[in-house]
Amino acid sequence: MAVPNLDYETGNAGDLMRHEWLCRVLDWLPDGGRFLDPFAGPLTHQPSRRVRIRLTSAPAELRLRHLQLKALNNGRYLGSTMLARQVLATRAVVRSYDDEETRRKAYREHDIEIEEALKRGFDAPLLKGYHLINFDPANLFRPDPSKVALDPDNQDRVRAFWEQATLYKGALLIYVVNPDPQSKIVQRYHEYLALVRRRRLAYQVVIPLLPGSAVAGEDRYFYEVLYLPEKHDAVEAAWRRASLVEGARAMARTLHLDYAETEAPGYASDILEFITMGGFA
């Protein structure tokens, strides 16, 4: 099914990629760690037949396939918060934010705490003490939907987010729905990525347009996922990178794309791109 008020489908290629990496980076939380999903939304979604077949046909290396299989067999697709609860079990705290009371009730019923200090998802990097924040707004370039994308209020909010993200002590997983790599708002996004590159280590994956997939939104958007880890030693960094690469390669096979490691995204067709950016100051 399509996401309400948006023109892309639940379980699209971007969802699969960000959830594949989410399942992997959750493993690196310490025991007793804290995870936050500030744009939690529904706990589960109803996937289309196309999404279900694609995911159940994915290669064994795609960890998401195994974690979603039971839900898919029951006609559901697990959202980020439910995936986190499943992966972390009882060894870490899972918190979420949504202002809709029916969803908040559902979170509590699944042992998911509500982050009461948060009033707006974009302010999540201002909170301290989280080991991982999953940042997946519907529109990173237009956080206030009542404003135009290049409105100063929106730009100030986006600029503040990236400043906070580069300084955050914990890890961040950031999802980007990119409508046009050549647009002014996306060019500004790349300026923010240059700031990230100067200040901390980050890994990025870019999924190209998929015009023949018949999954809504895949012919309109490039999907990007960024992982900004907390500081750790070189040996652990190598292990983590290898896991992220394995997930990206498995996703490329799932989507019938070539895989390439590049210095910067080229937004090429038919290629899933993996980029390593920057380092720790």
Order of alpha helices (4+ residues) and beta strands (2+ residues): alpha-beta-beta-alpha-alpha-beta-alpha-beta-alpha-beta-beta-alpha-beta-alpha-beta-beta-alpha-beta-beta
